[in-house]
């Protein structure tokens, strides 16, 4: 009996010894999205900090960088971005400044932009810049370089006509590349392909007194997700770098069948004689597909309202081809 038991134990032992061995645990594969996931989280935390201190424009830029780098489509990032945009788009008005009559012509001040998800460096950094860099995926506004001042012109008679009357006849101008058309009062002077630091200047119109102008630029190198983010980047850059910049309104709308954001603001501008003048302007950011178009207009601060009917009529005539 003991012999049979010993034999049985021996057979069981040999069966276990000869059986298949347990497979080693699989080696975890490296996370292919570790870098962008960390970048998204860093940008998200930066956006949360900006929201906490009330810097909603910076929060928009940070949350947009987080969304761009996020491989997981995190709903908390999208929700935070929407909240920041809602704060940025809250219309705010401030008392209009007054200043002495301006004799020098005003130039449209245009800034280099950051499209959502893709920054576009459109002008070299001015001498004496900080040379600071940003973490990967987090965008910072490029330097704002004002257009060179025009030579001063003699003061015009205050009683002379300033702007065309509303609903005056417009002469339509068609973009040679077939992208859009826009009208201008017959008495306004046209400049083709004007210098622009936002994308490529397509056309500019100046009133006879050269105190007001409106231009259209196309930022074809940028890929904007929305006019809100595009306008937020413009606003942030101008707040940081334009002398005495003050935002008056940020209003969402629709222009030529595409979503748009209109910003109204004041700023200080220096003419060729070194005199500082208060100017008022607007920028209308329109995104068609993913290409931003920017319509900008400026005039002396105390005369802006007199030019507004002409500005509005020109904007209303804008059409995509």
Buried (B, 14 or more C-beta within 10 A) or exposed (E): EEEEEEEEEEEEEEEEEEEEEEEEEEEEEEEEEEEBBBBBBBBBEBBBEBBEEEBBBBBBBBBBBBBBBBEEEBEEBBEBBEBBBEBBBEEEEEEBEEBEEBBBBBBBBBBBBBBBBBBBEBBEBEEEEEEEEEEEBBBBBBBBBBBEBEEBBEEBEEEEEBBBEEEEEBEEBEBEEEBBBBBBBEEBEEEEEBBBBBBBBBBBBBBBBBBBBBBBBBBBBBBBBBBBBBBBBBBBBBBBBBEEBBBBEBEBEEBBEBBBBBBBBBBBBEBEEEEEBBBBBBBBBBBBEBBBBBBBBBBBBBBBEBBBBBBEBBBEBBBBE
